[in-house]
Amino acid sequence: MKWGELPLYLLVIAVIYWSVRPDDNVDVRTPRQVPQPPIQAEDVPTLPAPRSPGLGDPRYVVEDPGAKQNSVGTAFAIDDDGLWITARHVVGGCRALGFARPGIRGTNEAGPAWIHPHSDMAVVEGPSARAGFELAPRPAGQGANAFHIGFPRGRPGDVWSKVIGSARMITRGRYRSNEPAVAYAEVKRYPDFTGGLGGISGGPIFNGTGQVIGVTVAENPRRGRIIGTAPRTFATMFQIADRQPDAGKVTKPYITPDNLQANGDRMRRRFVVARLHCYVG
């Protein structure tokens, strides 16, 4: 079986606003009313569901396919003791997980994974990394630069985007959730390539000062939109996993559009951003 034949795992989304004008050119097959209450993936009494959507927030509806296959995503280190973050849909339904180290054939088996019930985020125990990234307490402002690093289409790649603002991501299918998110407008890819960004799911989104402001989880290629988790989700994720990152070694890369590709290559080479394989067979 060839990995290039496997489905890459960034979900394609349709954008739904409260009011869609004829010239909005929104790719929605069947317009439908979006339910107001959040849909919970499972009953977790100790963890409150996210707040109801704000009237001004655009809705991004994700259709998550039910059948899981071998796939590739991205994960990033949050400490130097083997704690990693990725997307829920990258690890959910996998029989085993494996981290690919640069320059080494095969994968290192990962430990347990904890899945967020209300957000497309997960924590995974894996090999020790050289350092971890600092997590931002709040999102970047509207119009600010943002930088997505990972393995789009299973290969090293990075994306420069601009922050649009807060949004809601509504997932249907294997998971059912309604979560706070942040929308980004794609500006440029490094290296330049076309097609979907599948495989960058689970990768970090950085602000210009090197803090992680979210996890890349979905895209709308027709509109050039990327969706990331909201920074406030990190705290509840650690509560669910009952794990806290050890801040012993923290790296904060200074990232600009001019040095994005060099920074991304360095992170992958240093094994602080890694390719994460899902095995279902």
PyRosetta script that sets phi, psi and omega in degrees:
from pyrosetta import init, pose_from_sequence

init()
pose = pose_from_sequence("MKWGELPLYLLVIAVIYWSVRPDDNVDVRTPRQVPQPPIQAEDVPTLPAPRSPGLGDPRYVVEDPGAKQNSVGTAFAIDDDGLWITARHVVGGCRALGFARPGIRGTNEAGPAWIHPHSDMAVVEGPSARAGFELAPRPAGQGANAFHIGFPRGRPGDVWSKVIGSARMITRGRYRSNEPAVAYAEVKRYPDFTGGLGGISGGPIFNGTGQVIGVTVAENPRRGRIIGTAPRTFATMFQIADRQPDAGKVTKPYITPDNLQANGDRMRRRFVVARLHCYVG")
pose.set_psi(1, 133.0)
pose.set_omega(1, -178.2)
pose.set_phi(2, -101.2)
pose.set_psi(2, 136.1)
pose.set_omega(2, 179.9)
pose.set_phi(3, -62.8)
pose.set_psi(3, -31.3)
pose.set_omega(3, -179.9)
pose.set_phi(4, -63.6)
pose.set_psi(4, -19.8)
pose.set_omega(4, 179.9)
pose.set_phi(5, -89.7)
pose.set_psi(5, -6.0)
pose.set_omega(5, -176.0)
pose.set_phi(6, -84.4)
pose.set_psi(6, 151.1)
pose.set_omega(6, 179.5)
pose.set_phi(7, -69.8)
pose.set_psi(7, 127.6)
pose.set_omega(7, 173.3)
pose.set_phi(8, -81.4)
pose.set_psi(8, 156.6)
pose.set_omega(8, -154.1)
pose.set_phi(9, -114.5)
pose.set_psi(9, 22.2)
pose.set_omega(9, 172.7)
pose.set_phi(10, -85.5)
pose.set_psi(10, 125.7)
pose.set_omega(10, -173.4)
pose.set_phi(11, -76.3)
pose.set_psi(11, 140.4)
pose.set_omega(11, 177.7)
pose.set_phi(12, -92.5)
pose.set_psi(12, 134.2)
pose.set_omega(12, -169.7)
pose.set_phi(13, -121.3)
pose.set_psi(13, 157.3)
pose.set_omega(13, 173.0)
pose.set_phi(14, -111.8)
pose.set_psi(14, 141.7)
pose.set_omega(14, -175.4)
pose.set_phi(15, -101.0)
pose.set_psi(15, 128.8)
pose.set_omega(15, 179.2)
pose.set_phi(16, -124.6)
pose.set_psi(16, 125.0)
pose.set_omega(16, 175.3)
pose.set_phi(17, -104.8)
pose.set_psi(17, 164.7)
pose.set_omega(17, 177.0)
pose.set_phi(18, -62.6)
pose.set_psi(18, -35.2)
pose.set_omega(18, 178.4)
pose.set_phi(19, -131.8)
pose.set_psi(19, 121.5)
pose.set_omega(19, -178.6)
pose.set_phi(20, -110.6)
pose.set_psi(20, 116.0)
pose.set_omega(20, 179.2)
pose.set_phi(21, -84.5)
pose.set_psi(21, 157.6)
pose.set_omega(21, -178.6)
pose.set_phi(22, -58.8)
pose.set_psi(22, -28.0)
pose.set_omega(22, -177.3)
pose.set_phi(23, -94.1)
pose.set_psi(23, 8.8)
pose.set_omega(23, 179.8)
pose.set_phi(24, -73.3)
pose.set_psi(24, -21.6)
pose.set_omega(24, 176.6)
pose.set_phi(25, 55.6)
pose.set_psi(25, 42.7)
pose.set_omega(25, 179.8)
pose.set_phi(26, -86.5)
pose.set_psi(26, 130.8)
pose.set_omega(26, -176.2)
pose.set_phi(27, -86.6)
pose.set_psi(27, 86.4)
pose.set_omega(27, 178.5)
pose.set_phi(28, -126.2)
pose.set_psi(28, 119.2)
pose.set_omega(28, -175.9)
pose.set_phi(29, -67.8)
pose.set_psi(29, -49.6)
pose.set_omega(29, -178.9)
pose.set_phi(30, -130.2)
pose.set_psi(30, 102.3)
pose.set_omega(30, 178.5)
pose.set_phi(31, -57.4)
pose.set_psi(31, 137.3)
pose.set_omega(31, 180.0)
pose.set_phi(32, -149.8)
pose.set_psi(32, 155.2)
pose.set_omega(32, 179.3)
pose.set_phi(33, -71.6)
pose.set_psi(33, 132.5)
pose.set_omega(33, 177.3)
pose.set_phi(34, -86.8)
pose.set_psi(34, 123.5)
pose.set_omega(34, -179.4)
pose.set_phi(35, -59.9)
pose.set_psi(35, 145.0)
pose.set_omega(35, -179.7)
pose.set_phi(36, -74.9)
pose.set_psi(36, -48.9)
pose.set_omega(36, -175.0)
pose.set_phi(37, -70.3)
pose.set_psi(37, 145.1)
pose.set_omega(37, 175.9)
pose.set_phi(38, -66.4)
pose.set_psi(38, 142.7)
pose.set_omega(38, 178.9)
pose.set_phi(39, -97.5)
pose.set_psi(39, 122.2)
pose.set_omega(39, -175.6)
pose.set_phi(40, -91.0)
pose.set_psi(40, 138.2)
pose.set_omega(40, -179.6)
pose.set_phi(41, -71.9)
pose.set_psi(41, -34.1)
pose.set_omega(41, 179.3)
pose.set_phi(42, -160.3)
pose.set_psi(42, 164.8)
pose.set_omega(42, -176.8)
pose.set_phi(43, -84.9)
pose.set_psi(43, 111.4)
pose.set_omega(43, 177.2)
pose.set_phi(44, -124.0)
pose.set_psi(44, 93.1)
pose.set_omega(44, -171.5)
pose.set_phi(45, -58.5)
pose.set_psi(45, -32.7)
pose.set_omega(45, -174.8)
pose.set_phi(46, -83.2)
pose.set_psi(46, -5.4)
pose.set_omega(46, -175.9)
pose.set_phi(47, -120.9)
pose.set_psi(47, 114.8)
pose.set_omega(47, -179.0)
pose.set_phi(48, -69.0)
pose.set_psi(48, 147.4)
pose.set_omega(48, 175.8)
pose.set_phi(49, -71.0)
pose.set_psi(49, 156.9)
pose.set_omega(49, 178.3)
pose.set_phi(50, -60.2)
pose.set_psi(50, 158.4)
pose.set_omega(50, 179.0)
pose.set_phi(51, -64.3)
pose.set_psi(51, 158.7)
pose.set_omega(51, 177.4)
pose.set_phi(52, -62.8)
pose.set_psi(52, 152.1)
pose.set_omega(52, -178.5)
pose.set_phi(53, -60.6)
pose.set_psi(53, 145.8)
pose.set_omega(53, 173.5)
pose.set_phi(54, -79.1)
pose.set_psi(54, 149.2)
pose.set_omega(54, -176.4)
pose.set_phi(55, -62.3)
pose.set_psi(55, -29.1)
pose.set_omega(55, -176.9)
pose.set_phi(56, -89.8)
pose.set_psi(56, -5.6)
pose.set_omega(56, -175.7)
pose.set_phi(57, -82.1)
pose.set_psi(57, 129.9)
pose.set_omega(57, 173.2)
pose.set_phi(58, -67.7)
pose.set_psi(58, 150.0)
pose.set_omega(58, 179.2)
pose.set_phi(59, -102.7)
pose.set_psi(59, 132.4)
pose.set_omega(59, 174.6)
pose.set_phi(60, -116.0)
pose.set_psi(60, 112.9)
pose.set_omega(60, -175.7)
pose.set_phi(61, -96.8)
pose.set_psi(61, 123.8)
pose.set_omega(61, -178.5)
pose.set_phi(62, -109.2)
pose.set_psi(62, 124.0)
pose.set_omega(62, 173.6)
pose.set_phi(63, -96.1)
pose.set_psi(63, 106.2)
pose.set_omega(63, -177.6)
pose.set_phi(64, -91.1)
pose.set_psi(64, 115.2)
pose.set_omega(64, -177.3)
pose.set_phi(65, -63.0)
pose.set_psi(65, 148.4)
pose.set_omega(65, -175.9)
pose.set_phi(66, -78.1)
pose.set_psi(66, -35.1)
pose.set_omega(66, -175.7)
pose.set_phi(67, -83.6)
pose.set_psi(67, 122.3)
pose.set_omega(67, 179.7)
pose.set_phi(68, -95.4)
pose.set_psi(68, 136.8)
pose.set_omega(68, 177.3)
pose.set_phi(69, -129.0)
pose.set_psi(69, 169.4)
pose.set_omega(69, 173.1)
pose.set_phi(70, -54.1)
pose.set_psi(70, 136.0)
pose.set_omega(70, -174.0)
pose.set_phi(71, -154.9)
pose.set_psi(71, 172.8)
pose.set_omega(71, -178.1)
pose.set_phi(72, -129.6)
pose.set_psi(72, 135.4)
pose.set_omega(72, 174.7)
pose.set_phi(73, -136.2)
pose.set_psi(73, -164.6)
pose.set_omega(73, -178.6)
pose.set_phi(74, -125.9)
pose.set_psi(74, 148.4)
pose.set_omega(74, 173.5)
pose.set_phi(75, -137.5)
pose.set_psi(75, 158.2)
pose.set_omega(75, 178.2)
pose.set_phi(76, -138.2)
pose.set_psi(76, 147.8)
pose.set_omega(76, -175.1)
pose.set_phi(77, -80.7)
pose.set_psi(77, 140.7)
pose.set_omega(77, 175.0)
pose.set_phi(78, -116.7)
pose.set_psi(78, 0.8)
pose.set_omega(78, 167.9)
pose.set_phi(79, -158.9)
pose.set_psi(79, -178.3)
pose.set_omega(79, -179.1)
pose.set_phi(80, -100.3)
pose.set_psi(80, 17.5)
pose.set_omega(80, -176.0)
pose.set_phi(81, -117.6)
pose.set_psi(81, 21.5)
pose.set_omega(81, 173.1)
pose.set_phi(82, 92.1)
pose.set_psi(82, 20.6)
pose.set_omega(82, 177.6)
pose.set_phi(83, -103.9)
pose.set_psi(83, 125.5)
pose.set_omega(83, -175.2)
pose.set_phi(84, -129.0)
pose.set_psi(84, 153.8)
pose.set_omega(84, 174.5)
pose.set_phi(85, -117.3)
pose.set_psi(85, 143.4)
pose.set_omega(85, 175.1)
pose.set_phi(86, -148.2)
pose.set_psi(86, -168.5)
pose.set_omega(86, 177.0)
pose.set_phi(87, -92.5)
pose.set_psi(87, 147.5)
pose.set_omega(87, 178.7)
pose.set_phi(88, -58.6)
pose.set_psi(88, -42.7)
pose.set_omega(88, -174.9)
pose.set_phi(89, -73.1)
pose.set_psi(89, -11.9)
pose.set_omega(89, 175.1)
pose.set_phi(90, -75.2)
pose.set_psi(90, -38.0)
pose.set_omega(90, -173.2)
pose.set_phi(91, -104.7)
pose.set_psi(91, -19.6)
pose.set_omega(91, -178.0)
pose.set_phi(92, -64.1)
pose.set_psi(92, 132.4)
pose.set_omega(92, 177.9)
pose.set_phi(93, 82.3)
pose.set_psi(93, 7.0)
pose.set_omega(93, -178.8)
pose.set_phi(94, -87.9)
pose.set_psi(94, 139.2)
pose.set_omega(94, 173.6)
pose.set_phi(95, -73.5)
pose.set_psi(95, -36.8)
pose.set_omega(95, 179.5)
pose.set_phi(96, -151.0)
pose.set_psi(96, 156.7)
pose.set_omega(96, 177.5)
pose.set_phi(97, -122.8)
pose.set_psi(97, 146.8)
pose.set_omega(97, 179.5)
pose.set_phi(98, -140.5)
pose.set_psi(98, 131.8)
pose.set_omega(98, 176.3)
pose.set_phi(99, -90.5)
pose.set_psi(99, 131.7)
pose.set_omega(99, 176.5)
pose.set_phi(100, -94.6)
pose.set_psi(100, 120.4)
pose.set_omega(100, 176.9)
pose.set_phi(101, -89.4)
pose.set_psi(101, 143.5)
pose.set_omega(101, -179.2)
pose.set_phi(102, -63.3)
pose.set_psi(102, 132.3)
pose.set_omega(102, 176.9)
pose.set_phi(103, 80.1)
pose.set_psi(103, 3.9)
pose.set_omega(103, -178.3)
pose.set_phi(104, -123.7)
pose.set_psi(104, 130.6)
pose.set_omega(104, 178.7)
pose.set_phi(105, -75.5)
pose.set_psi(105, 148.3)
pose.set_omega(105, -179.3)
pose.set_phi(106, 84.0)
pose.set_psi(106, -173.4)
pose.set_omega(106, -177.7)
pose.set_phi(107, -133.1)
pose.set_psi(107, 155.5)
pose.set_omega(107, 172.7)
pose.set_phi(108, -93.1)
pose.set_psi(108, 125.7)
pose.set_omega(108, -177.4)
pose.set_phi(109, -64.3)
pose.set_psi(109, 139.0)
pose.set_omega(109, 179.2)
pose.set_phi(110, -90.9)
pose.set_psi(110, 162.7)
pose.set_omega(110, 176.1)
pose.set_phi(111, -86.5)
pose.set_psi(111, -152.9)
pose.set_omega(111, -178.3)
pose.set_phi(112, -67.9)
pose.set_psi(112, 158.9)
pose.set_omega(112, 176.0)
pose.set_phi(113, -126.0)
pose.set_psi(113, 141.5)
pose.set_omega(113, 176.9)
pose.set_phi(114, -113.7)
pose.set_psi(114, 127.8)
pose.set_omega(114, -173.8)
pose.set_phi(115, -106.3)
pose.set_psi(115, 132.6)
pose.set_omega(115, 177.3)
pose.set_phi(116, -73.3)
pose.set_psi(116, 129.6)
pose.set_omega(116, -178.2)
pose.set_phi(117, -75.1)
pose.set_psi(117, -20.5)
pose.set_omega(117, -175.0)
pose.set_phi(118, -115.8)
pose.set_psi(118, 0.6)
pose.set_omega(118, -174.3)
pose.set_phi(119, -145.6)
pose.set_psi(119, 154.7)
pose.set_omega(119, 179.2)
pose.set_phi(120, -83.0)
pose.set_psi(120, 68.3)
pose.set_omega(120, -178.2)
pose.set_phi(121, -146.5)
pose.set_psi(121, 149.6)
pose.set_omega(121, 177.2)
pose.set_phi(122, -149.3)
pose.set_psi(122, 154.1)
pose.set_omega(122, 173.1)
pose.set_phi(123, -110.7)
pose.set_psi(123, 135.4)
pose.set_omega(123, -178.0)
pose.set_phi(124, -128.4)
pose.set_psi(124, 137.7)
pose.set_omega(124, 170.1)
pose.set_phi(125, -87.8)
pose.set_psi(125, 128.8)
pose.set_omega(125, -177.8)
pose.set_phi(126, -146.4)
pose.set_psi(126, -162.8)
pose.set_omega(126, 179.1)
pose.set_phi(127, -62.7)
pose.set_psi(127, 152.1)
pose.set_omega(127, 176.9)
pose.set_phi(128, -65.3)
pose.set_psi(128, 139.7)
pose.set_omega(128, 177.7)
pose.set_phi(129, -104.4)
pose.set_psi(129, 169.8)
pose.set_omega(129, -178.5)
pose.set_phi(130, -75.5)
pose.set_psi(130, -22.8)
pose.set_omega(130, -179.9)
pose.set_phi(131, -168.4)
pose.set_psi(131, 174.6)
pose.set_omega(131, 175.5)
pose.set_phi(132, -124.9)
pose.set_psi(132, 166.7)
pose.set_omega(132, 179.8)
pose.set_phi(133, -97.5)
pose.set_psi(133, 150.5)
pose.set_omega(133, 176.1)
pose.set_phi(134, -82.1)
pose.set_psi(134, 134.6)
pose.set_omega(134, -179.2)
pose.set_phi(135, -95.1)
pose.set_psi(135, 131.5)
pose.set_omega(135, -178.0)
pose.set_phi(136, -76.8)
pose.set_psi(136, 143.6)
pose.set_omega(136, 178.8)
pose.set_phi(137, -78.4)
pose.set_psi(137, -17.4)
pose.set_omega(137, -177.0)
pose.set_phi(138, -147.6)
pose.set_psi(138, 159.7)
pose.set_omega(138, -179.7)
pose.set_phi(139, -72.3)
pose.set_psi(139, 163.6)
pose.set_omega(139, 174.6)
pose.set_phi(140, -73.7)
pose.set_psi(140, 157.9)
pose.set_omega(140, -177.8)
pose.set_phi(141, -72.9)
pose.set_psi(141, 161.2)
pose.set_omega(141, 180.0)
pose.set_phi(142, -58.3)
pose.set_psi(142, 132.8)
pose.set_omega(142, -179.7)
pose.set_phi(143, 87.4)
pose.set_psi(143, -7.1)
pose.set_omega(143, -179.5)
pose.set_phi(144, -72.4)
pose.set_psi(144, 154.9)
pose.set_omega(144, 174.8)
pose.set_phi(145, -69.9)
pose.set_psi(145, 145.1)
pose.set_omega(145, 173.3)
pose.set_phi(146, -139.3)
pose.set_psi(146, 152.1)
pose.set_omega(146, -172.2)
pose.set_phi(147, -135.1)
pose.set_psi(147, 122.0)
pose.set_omega(147, -177.4)
pose.set_phi(148, -105.9)
pose.set_psi(148, 127.0)
pose.set_omega(148, -175.1)
pose.set_phi(149, -125.7)
pose.set_psi(149, 139.1)
pose.set_omega(149, 178.6)
pose.set_phi(150, 168.9)
pose.set_psi(150, -138.4)
pose.set_omega(150, -174.3)
pose.set_phi(151, -133.9)
pose.set_psi(151, 66.4)
pose.set_omega(151, 177.5)
pose.set_phi(152, -60.9)
pose.set_psi(152, 133.8)
pose.set_omega(152, -178.1)
pose.set_phi(153, 59.0)
pose.set_psi(153, 24.9)
pose.set_omega(153, 178.1)
pose.set_phi(154, 80.1)
pose.set_psi(154, 4.4)
pose.set_omega(154, -177.6)
pose.set_phi(155, -121.2)
pose.set_psi(155, 156.0)
pose.set_omega(155, 178.0)
pose.set_phi(156, -57.9)
pose.set_psi(156, 134.5)
pose.set_omega(156, 179.6)
pose.set_phi(157, -172.7)
pose.set_psi(157, 158.6)
pose.set_omega(157, -176.1)
pose.set_phi(158, -140.7)
pose.set_psi(158, 156.0)
pose.set_omega(158, -179.1)
pose.set_phi(159, -134.5)
pose.set_psi(159, 132.0)
pose.set_omega(159, 171.7)
pose.set_phi(160, -96.2)
pose.set_psi(160, 131.7)
pose.set_omega(160, 179.2)
pose.set_phi(161, -137.7)
pose.set_psi(161, 173.9)
pose.set_omega(161, 174.7)
pose.set_phi(162, -120.8)
pose.set_psi(162, 141.2)
pose.set_omega(162, -179.9)
pose.set_phi(163, -71.1)
pose.set_psi(163, 126.6)
pose.set_omega(163, 172.6)
pose.set_phi(164, -88.1)
pose.set_psi(164, -49.4)
pose.set_omega(164, 179.4)
pose.set_phi(165, 149.3)
pose.set_psi(165, -171.3)
pose.set_omega(165, -176.4)
pose.set_phi(166, -70.6)
pose.set_psi(166, 154.0)
pose.set_omega(166, -177.4)
pose.set_phi(167, -154.4)
pose.set_psi(167, 177.4)
pose.set_omega(167, 170.6)
pose.set_phi(168, -121.5)
pose.set_psi(168, 135.6)
pose.set_omega(168, 174.9)
pose.set_phi(169, -111.3)
pose.set_psi(169, 121.0)
pose.set_omega(169, -176.5)
pose.set_phi(170, -111.9)
pose.set_psi(170, 118.6)
pose.set_omega(170, -175.5)
pose.set_phi(171, -104.2)
pose.set_psi(171, 134.2)
pose.set_omega(171, 176.2)
pose.set_phi(172, -123.2)
pose.set_psi(172, 149.6)
pose.set_omega(172, 177.5)
pose.set_phi(173, 116.6)
pose.set_psi(173, -128.9)
pose.set_omega(173, -179.9)
pose.set_phi(174, -56.1)
pose.set_psi(174, -39.7)
pose.set_omega(174, 177.9)
pose.set_phi(175, -118.8)
pose.set_psi(175, 147.5)
pose.set_omega(175, 176.8)
pose.set_phi(176, -126.9)
pose.set_psi(176, 111.4)
pose.set_omega(176, -177.9)
pose.set_phi(177, -151.1)
pose.set_psi(177, 161.3)
pose.set_omega(177, 179.2)
pose.set_phi(178, -138.5)
pose.set_psi(178, 103.5)
pose.set_omega(178, -167.7)
pose.set_phi(179, -127.6)
pose.set_psi(179, 154.0)
pose.set_omega(179, 172.3)
pose.set_phi(180, -67.6)
pose.set_psi(180, 142.0)
pose.set_omega(180, -178.2)
pose.set_phi(181, -146.3)
pose.set_psi(181, 176.1)
pose.set_omega(181, 175.7)
pose.set_phi(182, -128.7)
pose.set_psi(182, 133.2)
pose.set_omega(182, -179.9)
pose.set_phi(183, -99.6)
pose.set_psi(183, 142.9)
pose.set_omega(183, -178.7)
pose.set_phi(184, -129.6)
pose.set_psi(184, 147.1)
pose.set_omega(184, 174.6)
pose.set_phi(185, -102.5)
pose.set_psi(185, 122.4)
pose.set_omega(185, -178.4)
pose.set_phi(186, -67.2)
pose.set_psi(186, 134.6)
pose.set_omega(186, 179.0)
pose.set_phi(187, -108.7)
pose.set_psi(187, -52.4)
pose.set_omega(187, -175.8)
pose.set_phi(188, -156.3)
pose.set_psi(188, 149.4)
pose.set_omega(188, 177.4)
pose.set_phi(189, -110.6)
pose.set_psi(189, 147.7)
pose.set_omega(189, 178.7)
pose.set_phi(190, -131.9)
pose.set_psi(190, 118.2)
pose.set_omega(190, -9.4)
pose.set_phi(191, -69.1)
pose.set_psi(191, 169.8)
pose.set_omega(191, -178.3)
pose.set_phi(192, -69.2)
pose.set_psi(192, 125.1)
pose.set_omega(192, 177.1)
pose.set_phi(193, -152.1)
pose.set_psi(193, 162.5)
pose.set_omega(193, -179.3)
pose.set_phi(194, -113.0)
pose.set_psi(194, 172.3)
pose.set_omega(194, 179.2)
pose.set_phi(195, 93.1)
pose.set_psi(195, -172.6)
pose.set_omega(195, -177.5)
pose.set_phi(196, -72.0)
pose.set_psi(196, 166.2)
pose.set_omega(196, 180.0)
pose.set_phi(197, -99.3)
pose.set_psi(197, 14.1)
pose.set_omega(197, -177.2)
pose.set_phi(198, -49.6)
pose.set_psi(198, 130.9)
pose.set_omega(198, -176.8)
pose.set_phi(199, 111.5)
pose.set_psi(199, -21.6)
pose.set_omega(199, 176.5)
pose.set_phi(200, -85.5)
pose.set_psi(200, -7.6)
pose.set_omega(200, 175.9)
pose.set_phi(201, -54.2)
pose.set_psi(201, 135.2)
pose.set_omega(201, -178.7)
pose.set_phi(202, 91.3)
pose.set_psi(202, -9.0)
pose.set_omega(202, -179.1)
pose.set_phi(203, -78.3)
pose.set_psi(203, 159.1)
pose.set_omega(203, -178.4)
pose.set_phi(204, -76.2)
pose.set_psi(204, 150.0)
pose.set_omega(204, 170.4)
pose.set_phi(205, -113.6)
pose.set_psi(205, 121.8)
pose.set_omega(205, -176.1)
pose.set_phi(206, -105.4)
pose.set_psi(206, 148.8)
pose.set_omega(206, 163.3)
pose.set_phi(207, -89.5)
pose.set_psi(207, -179.6)
pose.set_omega(207, -175.0)
pose.set_phi(208, -68.0)
pose.set_psi(208, -18.7)
pose.set_omega(208, -179.1)
pose.set_phi(209, -95.0)
pose.set_psi(209, 6.0)
pose.set_omega(209, 174.8)
pose.set_phi(210, 90.1)
pose.set_psi(210, 8.6)
pose.set_omega(210, 174.6)
pose.set_phi(211, -88.3)
pose.set_psi(211, 147.1)
pose.set_omega(211, 176.6)
pose.set_phi(212, -84.0)
pose.set_psi(212, 122.8)
pose.set_omega(212, -177.4)
pose.set_phi(213, -106.9)
pose.set_psi(213, 2.7)
pose.set_omega(213, 178.0)
pose.set_phi(214, 167.8)
pose.set_psi(214, 179.8)
pose.set_omega(214, 178.6)
pose.set_phi(215, -117.0)
pose.set_psi(215, 130.3)
pose.set_omega(215, 176.6)
pose.set_phi(216, -70.2)
pose.set_psi(216, 126.2)
pose.set_omega(216, -175.6)
pose.set_phi(217, -131.9)
pose.set_psi(217, -20.1)
pose.set_omega(217, -175.9)
pose.set_phi(218, -158.3)
pose.set_psi(218, 164.9)
pose.set_omega(218, 178.8)
pose.set_phi(219, -146.0)
pose.set_psi(219, 157.1)
pose.set_omega(219, 166.8)
pose.set_phi(220, -124.0)
pose.set_psi(220, 92.4)
pose.set_omega(220, -172.9)
pose.set_phi(221, -63.3)
pose.set_psi(221, -30.5)
pose.set_omega(221, -179.4)
pose.set_phi(222, -63.8)
pose.set_psi(222, -39.0)
pose.set_omega(222, -178.7)
pose.set_phi(223, -97.3)
pose.set_psi(223, -3.2)
pose.set_omega(223, -178.9)
pose.set_phi(224, 68.4)
pose.set_psi(224, 36.7)
pose.set_omega(224, -178.5)
pose.set_phi(225, -109.3)
pose.set_psi(225, 145.0)
pose.set_omega(225, 173.8)
pose.set_phi(226, -125.6)
pose.set_psi(226, 141.0)
pose.set_omega(226, 179.9)
pose.set_phi(227, -115.8)
pose.set_psi(227, 134.7)
pose.set_omega(227, 177.1)
pose.set_phi(228, -126.3)
pose.set_psi(228, 158.8)
pose.set_omega(228, 175.6)
pose.set_phi(229, -68.5)
pose.set_psi(229, 158.9)
pose.set_omega(229, 177.7)
pose.set_phi(230, -83.1)
pose.set_psi(230, 145.4)
pose.set_omega(230, -178.0)
pose.set_phi(231, -58.6)
pose.set_psi(231, -30.0)
pose.set_omega(231, -177.5)
pose.set_phi(232, -67.1)
pose.set_psi(232, -13.6)
pose.set_omega(232, 179.1)
pose.set_phi(233, -70.2)
pose.set_psi(233, -24.0)
pose.set_omega(233, -178.4)
pose.set_phi(234, -57.8)
pose.set_psi(234, -43.4)
pose.set_omega(234, -175.4)
pose.set_phi(235, -62.7)
pose.set_psi(235, -44.8)
pose.set_omega(235, 179.4)
pose.set_phi(236, -70.5)
pose.set_psi(236, -29.0)
pose.set_omega(236, 177.3)
pose.set_phi(237, -63.1)
pose.set_psi(237, -43.5)
pose.set_omega(237, 179.4)
pose.set_phi(238, -68.5)
pose.set_psi(238, -31.9)
pose.set_omega(238, 176.5)
pose.set_phi(239, -64.7)
pose.set_psi(239, -42.5)
pose.set_omega(239, 179.7)
pose.set_phi(240, -65.2)
pose.set_psi(240, -45.7)
pose.set_omega(240, -178.1)
pose.set_phi(241, -76.3)
pose.set_psi(241, -14.3)
pose.set_omega(241, -174.0)
pose.set_phi(242, 54.3)
pose.set_psi(242, 41.6)
pose.set_omega(242, 178.2)
pose.set_phi(243, -133.3)
pose.set_psi(243, 142.8)
pose.set_omega(243, 174.2)
pose.set_phi(244, -126.6)
pose.set_psi(244, 134.6)
pose.set_omega(244, 179.8)
pose.set_phi(245, -66.4)
pose.set_psi(245, 141.2)
pose.set_omega(245, 176.5)
pose.set_phi(246, -84.7)
pose.set_psi(246, 117.3)
pose.set_omega(246, -174.9)
pose.set_phi(247, -84.7)
pose.set_psi(247, 28.6)
pose.set_omega(247, -178.2)
pose.set_phi(248, -63.3)
pose.set_psi(248, -48.1)
pose.set_omega(248, 179.6)
pose.set_phi(249, -125.2)
pose.set_psi(249, 114.2)
pose.set_omega(249, -177.9)
pose.set_phi(250, -123.5)
pose.set_psi(250, 136.3)
pose.set_omega(250, 175.8)
pose.set_phi(251, -114.8)
pose.set_psi(251, 135.6)
pose.set_omega(251, 178.8)
pose.set_phi(252, -128.9)
pose.set_psi(252, 89.2)
pose.set_omega(252, -178.4)
pose.set_phi(253, -71.0)
pose.set_psi(253, 139.1)
pose.set_omega(253, 173.9)
pose.set_phi(254, -86.6)
pose.set_psi(254, 113.2)
pose.set_omega(254, -171.2)
pose.set_phi(255, -115.6)
pose.set_psi(255, 134.8)
pose.set_omega(255, 173.0)
pose.set_phi(256, -132.5)
pose.set_psi(256, 165.4)
pose.set_omega(256, 175.1)
pose.set_phi(257, -56.5)
pose.set_psi(257, -32.1)
pose.set_omega(257, -178.1)
pose.set_phi(258, -72.5)
pose.set_psi(258, -31.6)
pose.set_omega(258, -177.4)
pose.set_phi(259, -109.7)
pose.set_psi(259, 10.9)
pose.set_omega(259, -176.0)
pose.set_phi(260, -58.9)
pose.set_psi(260, -49.0)
pose.set_omega(260, -176.5)
pose.set_phi(261, -64.2)
pose.set_psi(261, -40.7)
pose.set_omega(261, 178.7)
pose.set_phi(262, -64.5)
pose.set_psi(262, -41.1)
pose.set_omega(262, 177.9)
pose.set_phi(263, -65.7)
pose.set_psi(263, -41.6)
pose.set_omega(263, 179.0)
pose.set_phi(264, -62.5)
pose.set_psi(264, -43.9)
pose.set_omega(264, 178.3)
pose.set_phi(265, -62.3)
pose.set_psi(265, -39.0)
pose.set_omega(265, 180.0)
pose.set_phi(266, -65.2)
pose.set_psi(266, -42.1)
pose.set_omega(266, 179.8)
pose.set_phi(267, -64.0)
pose.set_psi(267, -42.8)
pose.set_omega(267, 178.7)
pose.set_phi(268, -66.7)
pose.set_psi(268, -39.8)
pose.set_omega(268, -179.5)
pose.set_phi(269, -67.5)
pose.set_psi(269, -35.8)
pose.set_omega(269, 179.7)
pose.set_phi(270, -82.0)
pose.set_psi(270, -1.9)
pose.set_omega(270, 178.0)
pose.set_phi(271, 60.5)
pose.set_psi(271, 47.6)
pose.set_omega(271, 168.2)
pose.set_phi(272, -112.6)
pose.set_psi(272, -15.9)
pose.set_omega(272, 165.2)
pose.set_phi(273, -122.5)
pose.set_psi(273, 127.3)
pose.set_omega(273, -170.3)
pose.set_phi(274, -134.3)
pose.set_psi(274, 154.7)
pose.set_omega(274, 172.4)
pose.set_phi(275, -82.4)
pose.set_psi(275, 129.6)
pose.set_omega(275, -177.5)
pose.set_phi(276, -115.7)
pose.set_psi(276, 121.8)
pose.set_omega(276, -177.7)
pose.set_phi(277, -98.6)
pose.set_psi(277, 139.1)
pose.set_omega(277, 174.7)
pose.set_phi(278, -108.9)
pose.set_psi(278, 126.6)
pose.set_omega(278, 177.7)
pose.set_phi(279, -114.5)
pose.set_psi(279, 126.2)
pose.set_omega(279, -179.1)
pose.set_phi(280, -110.4)
pose.set_psi(280, -20.1)
pose.set_omega(280, -177.5)
pose.set_phi(281, -89.7)
pose.dump_pdb("model.pdb")
